Amino acid sequence: MPDEAWIIELASRLGRGESAVLVTMARASGSTPREAGAAMLVGTQDVFGTIGGGHLEFEAIRLARNALPQSSAPAPWLVRFPLAASLGQCCGGVATLAFAVIGARDRVWVERAAQCMREGAALQLVTRIGAGGDSHTIERNPDAIDSDAVLAQTGDGATLLVHTVVPSDFNVLVFGNGHVGRALAQVLGALPARVRWVDGREEDFPAHVAGNIEIVVTDVAEAELRAAPAGAFVIVTTHDHALDLGLIETALARDDWRYLGLIGSTSKRNQFERRLLARGFSPQQVARITCPIGRGHGLSIRSKAPGAIAVAVAAEILALRESALNRVRLESRAPLPVIRV
């Protein structure tokens, strides 16, 4: 589930006339279960998202549900949790959580935020806490590169929670709905990714998949690859070597993906390399193909069980994504825009 999915879910709940408490990790000092910017929604009967589980999340849910039945919603508030001292959690850091009861009066800004997510636009949600009540302001920030939260003080004694939310660019295309494809769908369903799962055999797809997975039934799989967003992670696991080769050629022709994985053995890789070189692709292009999959970045998993392959591939692409995000943070971190509340 993409980390920003809570915004779409919140808009849906308000549309049904439901209220919820938005719980945000406003500050994370030392070792904490989640990073600043992690968020979850607490309803009267359920929870959407997570701030890391454990005693911290249990206590946050209790405090949130205590606020929901009140006749008038309290203003947003902060609670500081020294994890070792107050909750007995051995990670030992300090988590500061922001709580905000979201109801019908918030529908305008929530829908604006949801529209930003639908349009792929980053935003900054600014919540004023204390000193004169609460308000929510939305600022678009096209230069934001990842989701986080910052607490800032104002001149009148209030605190501003500036929550930067960036639509996920973690796009994954999985070709093939055989044993490995199905195992991959299960693993990727637990990640903050948008997944398109492509195959022509409609009857082989499961009846239910995770909410972040879109099933695409097509006999023209290459068209899906040509239409994929730049920077996608591409995993080819079909039942047909000719289709595999066509997909790899299509991917190499556009060459703007982050990862191109091909299921198969070393002998399959060698065979594909010979064919691709004969068709005019350069050794440098061919070298970018990951085959066998799930064995890069220091991984030494040798099991050929579908579940093991799926876990290893997920670890491989997560490592690549984290590495790329860290480089961007170091090289081009944009300053926050001026916020007027």
C-alpha positions as CSV (number, residue, x, y, z in Angstrom):
1,M,0.0,0.0,0.0
2,P,1.5,3.4,-1.0
3,D,2.3,5.5,2.1
4,E,0.0,8.3,0.8
5,A,-3.0,6.0,0.4
6,W,-4.4,7.3,3.7
7,I,-5.4,10.5,2.0
8,I,-7.6,8.7,-0.6
9,E,-9.0,6.5,2.2
10,L,-9.8,9.5,4.4
11,A,-11.7,11.2,1.5
12,S,-13.7,8.0,1.0
13,R,-14.6,7.8,4.7
14,L,-15.8,11.4,4.8
15,G,-17.8,10.8,1.7
16,R,-19.6,8.0,3.6
17,G,-20.2,10.3,6.6
18,E,-17.6,8.7,8.8
19,S,-15.1,10.5,11.0
20,A,-11.6,9.3,11.8
21,V,-8.5,10.4,13.8
22,L,-5.4,11.1,11.7
23,V,-2.3,10.0,13.7
24,T,1.0,11.3,12.3
25,M,4.5,10.6,13.4
26,A,5.4,14.2,13.8
27,R,8.9,13.7,15.1
28,A,11.1,10.6,15.4
29,S,14.2,10.9,17.5
30,G,16.6,8.0,17.9
31,S,15.3,4.5,17.2
32,T,11.6,4.5,16.5
33,P,9.2,2.0,14.7
34,R,8.5,4.3,11.8
35,E,9.9,7.5,10.3
36,A,8.6,11.0,10.6
37,G,5.7,11.4,8.2
38,A,4.2,7.9,8.7
39,A,0.5,8.2,9.2
40,M,-2.6,6.0,10.1
41,L,-6.3,6.6,10.4
42,V,-8.2,5.3,13.4
43,G,-11.9,4.7,13.1
44,T,-14.3,3.5,15.7
45,Q,-13.9,-0.1,14.5
46,D,-10.8,-0.3,12.4
47,V,-7.4,1.1,11.6
48,F,-6.0,2.0,8.2
49,G,-2.2,2.2,7.9
50,T,0.4,1.9,10.6
51,I,2.9,4.0,12.7
52,G,4.9,0.9,13.4
53,G,2.8,-1.4,15.6
54,G,3.7,-2.5,19.1
55,H,2.8,-0.7,22.3
56,L,3.2,2.7,20.7
57,E,0.5,2.0,18.1
58,F,-1.8,0.4,20.7
59,E,-1.6,3.5,22.9
60,A,-2.1,5.8,19.9
61,I,-5.3,3.9,18.9
62,R,-6.6,4.1,22.5
63,L,-6.1,7.9,22.7
64,A,-7.6,8.4,19.2
65,R,-10.7,6.3,19.9
66,N,-11.2,8.2,23.2
67,A,-11.5,11.4,21.2
68,L,-13.9,10.1,18.5
69,P,-17.1,10.0,20.6
70,Q,-16.8,13.5,21.9
71,S,-19.7,15.8,20.9
72,S,-17.2,18.5,19.6
73,A,-14.0,17.5,18.1
74,P,-10.9,18.5,20.1
75,A,-8.3,20.7,18.4
76,P,-5.2,18.8,17.1
77,W,-2.8,17.8,19.8
78,L,0.7,16.4,20.3
79,V,1.8,13.5,22.6
80,R,5.5,12.8,23.2
81,F,6.3,9.1,23.8
82,P,9.8,8.2,25.3
83,L,9.5,4.6,24.0
84,A,11.7,2.9,26.7
85,A,10.6,5.0,29.7
86,S,6.8,5.2,29.1
87,L,6.0,2.2,26.9
88,G,8.8,-0.3,27.7
89,Q,9.8,-0.6,24.0
90,C,13.5,-1.6,23.7
91,C,14.1,0.6,20.6
92,G,14.5,3.4,23.1
93,G,13.9,6.5,20.9
94,V,11.3,9.2,21.3
95,A,8.2,9.4,19.1
96,T,6.1,12.5,19.0
97,L,2.6,11.8,17.6
98,A,0.1,14.4,16.3
99,F,-3.6,13.6,16.6
100,A,-6.3,15.3,14.6
101,V,-10.0,14.4,14.6
102,I,-11.2,14.7,11.0
103,G,-14.9,15.0,10.2
104,A,-17.4,16.7,7.9
105,R,-15.9,20.2,8.4
106,D,-12.7,19.0,6.9
107,R,-14.1,17.7,3.6
108,V,-12.9,20.6,1.5
109,W,-9.2,20.3,2.4
110,V,-9.3,16.5,2.4
111,E,-10.7,16.4,-1.1
112,R,-8.2,19.0,-2.3
113,A,-5.4,16.7,-0.9
114,A,-6.9,13.6,-2.5
115,Q,-7.1,15.4,-5.8
116,C,-3.4,16.3,-5.5
117,M,-2.7,12.6,-5.0
118,R,-4.8,11.6,-8.0
119,E,-2.9,14.1,-10.1
120,G,0.5,12.9,-8.9
121,A,1.2,16.3,-7.2
122,A,3.2,16.5,-4.0
123,L,1.7,18.6,-1.2
124,Q,2.4,20.0,2.2
125,L,-0.4,19.7,4.8
126,V,0.1,22.3,7.5
127,T,-1.7,21.9,10.8
128,R,-1.7,24.6,13.4
129,I,-1.6,23.2,16.9
130,G,-2.4,25.4,20.0
131,A,-2.5,29.2,20.4
132,G,-5.8,30.0,18.8
133,G,-7.3,26.8,17.6
134,D,-6.6,24.5,14.7
135,S,-6.6,25.0,10.9
136,H,-5.4,23.1,8.0
137,T,-3.6,24.7,5.0
138,I,-2.5,22.9,1.8
139,E,0.5,24.0,-0.2
140,R,1.6,22.2,-3.3
141,N,5.4,21.5,-3.4
142,P,6.5,20.2,-6.8
143,D,10.1,19.9,-5.5
144,A,9.4,17.5,-2.7
145,I,11.1,14.2,-3.1
146,D,9.9,12.1,-0.2
147,S,7.3,12.1,2.6
148,D,8.2,13.5,6.0
149,A,7.0,15.7,8.8
150,V,8.5,18.7,10.6
151,L,7.4,20.6,13.7
152,A,8.0,24.3,13.7
153,Q,7.2,27.0,16.2
154,T,5.3,30.3,15.4
155,G,5.7,33.7,16.9
156,D,2.4,33.4,18.8
157,G,3.3,30.2,20.6
158,A,1.6,27.8,18.3
159,T,3.2,24.8,16.7
160,L,3.0,24.0,13.0
161,L,3.1,20.4,11.8
162,V,4.3,20.6,8.2
163,H,3.6,17.2,6.7
164,T,5.1,16.7,3.2
165,V,3.3,14.0,1.2
166,V,4.6,12.8,-2.1
167,P,2.7,10.4,-4.4
168,S,4.5,7.1,-4.7
169,D,6.8,6.8,-7.7
170,F,7.3,3.1,-6.8
171,N,5.8,1.6,-10.0
172,V,6.2,-2.1,-10.6
173,L,5.2,-4.1,-13.6
174,V,5.0,-7.9,-13.2
175,F,4.6,-9.9,-16.4
176,G,3.3,-13.4,-15.9
177,N,0.8,-15.0,-13.6
178,G,2.4,-18.3,-13.0
179,H,3.7,-19.6,-9.6
180,V,6.4,-16.9,-9.3
181,G,4.1,-14.1,-10.6
182,R,1.4,-15.0,-8.0
183,A,4.0,-15.2,-5.2
184,L,5.3,-11.8,-6.3
185,A,1.8,-10.3,-6.2
186,Q,1.4,-11.5,-2.6
187,V,4.7,-9.9,-1.5
188,L,4.3,-6.7,-3.5
189,G,0.9,-6.3,-2.0
190,A,2.4,-5.5,1.3
191,L,4.8,-2.8,-0.1
192,P,4.2,0.9,-0.8
193,A,4.2,0.2,-4.5
194,R,1.7,0.6,-7.4
195,V,1.7,-2.7,-9.2
196,R,0.4,-3.6,-12.7
197,W,0.2,-7.4,-13.1
198,V,0.0,-8.3,-16.7
199,D,-0.9,-11.6,-18.5
200,G,-3.1,-12.8,-21.2
201,R,-4.5,-15.8,-19.2
202,E,-7.4,-14.3,-17.4
203,E,-8.5,-17.5,-15.7
204,D,-5.1,-17.8,-14.0
205,F,-5.4,-14.6,-12.0
206,P,-6.7,-15.0,-8.4
207,A,-10.1,-13.7,-7.5
208,H,-8.8,-11.2,-5.0
209,V,-5.6,-9.2,-4.9
210,A,-4.2,-6.4,-2.6
211,G,-5.6,-2.9,-3.1
212,N,-2.3,-1.6,-4.7
213,I,-2.3,-4.2,-7.5
214,E,-4.1,-3.7,-10.8
215,I,-4.7,-6.8,-12.9
216,V,-4.2,-6.3,-16.7
217,V,-5.4,-8.9,-19.0
218,T,-3.9,-8.4,-22.5
219,D,-2.4,-10.3,-25.4
220,V,-0.2,-7.3,-26.2
221,A,2.0,-7.2,-23.1
222,E,4.7,-5.1,-24.9
223,A,2.2,-2.2,-25.2
224,E,1.9,-2.1,-21.4
225,L,5.7,-1.9,-21.2
226,R,5.8,0.9,-23.7
227,A,3.2,2.9,-21.7
228,A,4.9,2.3,-18.3
229,P,6.1,5.4,-16.4
230,A,9.8,6.3,-16.5
231,G,11.7,4.8,-13.6
232,A,9.5,1.7,-13.3
233,F,10.7,-1.6,-11.9
234,V,10.0,-4.3,-14.5
235,I,9.9,-8.1,-13.6
236,V,9.4,-10.6,-16.5
237,T,8.2,-14.0,-15.3
238,T,6.1,-15.3,-18.2
239,H,5.6,-18.9,-19.3
240,D,6.8,-18.2,-22.8
241,H,10.5,-17.6,-23.7
242,A,9.6,-15.8,-26.9
243,L,7.3,-13.4,-25.0
244,D,10.1,-12.9,-22.4
245,L,12.5,-12.0,-25.2
246,G,10.0,-9.6,-26.8
247,L,9.4,-7.8,-23.4
248,I,13.2,-7.6,-22.8
249,E,13.7,-6.0,-26.2
250,T,10.9,-3.5,-25.6
251,A,12.4,-2.5,-22.3
252,L,15.9,-2.2,-23.7
253,A,14.6,0.0,-26.5
254,R,13.3,2.7,-24.1
255,D,16.0,2.2,-21.4
256,D,14.5,4.5,-18.7
257,W,13.5,1.9,-16.1
258,R,15.2,1.4,-12.8
259,Y,15.2,-2.4,-12.8
260,L,14.7,-5.0,-15.5
261,G,14.5,-8.5,-14.0
262,L,14.2,-11.7,-16.1
263,I,13.4,-15.0,-14.4
264,G,15.6,-17.8,-15.5
265,S,19.0,-19.6,-15.1
266,T,22.4,-18.4,-16.0
267,S,22.2,-20.5,-19.2
268,K,18.9,-18.7,-20.1
269,R,20.7,-15.4,-19.6
270,N,23.6,-16.5,-21.8
271,Q,21.2,-17.5,-24.6
272,F,19.3,-14.2,-24.3
273,E,22.5,-12.2,-24.4
274,R,23.6,-13.8,-27.6
275,R,20.2,-13.1,-29.3
276,L,20.1,-9.5,-28.1
277,L,23.6,-8.8,-29.2
278,A,22.8,-10.3,-32.6
279,R,19.8,-7.9,-32.8
280,G,22.0,-4.8,-32.3
281,F,21.8,-4.1,-28.6
282,S,25.1,-3.1,-27.0
283,P,26.9,-5.1,-24.3
284,Q,26.3,-2.2,-21.9
285,Q,22.5,-2.4,-22.5
286,V,22.4,-6.1,-22.1
287,A,24.5,-6.0,-18.9
288,R,21.7,-4.0,-17.2
289,I,19.4,-7.0,-17.3
290,T,19.1,-8.8,-13.9
291,C,19.0,-12.5,-14.6
292,P,18.8,-14.7,-12.5
293,I,16.6,-12.5,-10.4
294,G,16.8,-12.1,-6.6
295,R,20.5,-12.6,-6.3
296,G,21.9,-9.1,-6.5
297,H,22.9,-6.6,-3.8
298,G,24.7,-9.2,-1.7
299,L,21.7,-11.6,-1.6
300,S,22.7,-15.3,-1.4
301,I,19.3,-16.9,-1.6
302,R,19.6,-20.0,-3.8
303,S,16.1,-21.5,-3.2
304,K,14.0,-21.9,-6.3
305,A,10.7,-22.0,-4.4
306,P,8.3,-19.3,-5.8
307,G,7.9,-17.7,-2.4
308,A,11.7,-17.5,-1.8
309,I,12.2,-16.0,-5.3
310,A,9.5,-13.4,-4.7
311,V,10.9,-12.3,-1.3
312,A,14.4,-12.1,-2.8
313,V,13.2,-10.0,-5.8
314,A,11.3,-7.7,-3.5
315,A,14.4,-7.2,-1.4
316,E,16.4,-6.5,-4.6
317,I,14.2,-3.7,-5.9
318,L,13.7,-2.2,-2.4
319,A,17.5,-1.9,-2.1
320,L,17.7,-0.2,-5.4
321,R,14.9,2.2,-4.6
322,E,16.4,3.1,-1.2
323,S,19.8,3.7,-2.8
324,A,18.3,6.1,-5.4
325,L,16.2,8.0,-2.8
326,N,19.3,8.5,-0.6
327,R,21.2,9.9,-3.5
328,V,18.4,12.4,-4.3
329,R,18.2,13.5,-0.7
330,L,21.9,14.2,-0.6
331,E,22.1,16.0,-4.0
332,S,18.9,18.0,-4.4
333,R,17.0,18.4,-1.2
334,A,14.7,21.4,-1.9
335,P,13.9,23.9,0.9
336,L,10.3,24.1,2.2
337,P,8.3,26.9,0.7
338,V,7.1,29.8,2.9
339,I,3.8,28.7,4.6
340,R,1.2,31.3,5.5
341,V,-1.5,30.1,8.0
